[in-house]
């Protein structure tokens, strides 16, 4: 049976918490750093989804919209780095 998005989200939160616990000896990350990393991961996933959609898009207007969204995501990712 396929796992739903919610269980995957819970799993990623548990992994994030374990990563933070593992890093305690190396210096704990601040809440802001964790939010920043989570936002970067979310933007990277959105970027991947848009790239996949762009590969199969045939309507010129839809392609233009996807390209604009991709440019926006690239700008946001650059701002976070």
WOQUI-V946796 format. One record per backbone hydrogen bond with DSSP energy under -0.5 kcal/mol. NH is the residue of the N-H (numbers start at 1). CO is the residue of the C=O. If there is no record, write none. Layout:
nh:co
NH:CO
NH:CO
//
This chain:
nh:co
8:4
9:5
10:6
11:7
12:8
13:9
14:10
15:11
16:12
17:13
18:14
19:15
20:16
21:17
22:18
23:19
24:21
26:23
27:24
34:30
35:31
36:32
37:33
38:34
39:35
40:36
41:37
42:38
43:39
44:40
45:41
46:42
47:43
48:44
49:45
50:46
51:47
52:48
53:49
54:50
55:51
56:52
57:53
63:59
64:60
65:61
66:62
67:63
68:64
69:65
70:66
71:67
72:68
73:69
74:70
75:71
76:72
77:73
78:74
79:75
80:76
81:77
//
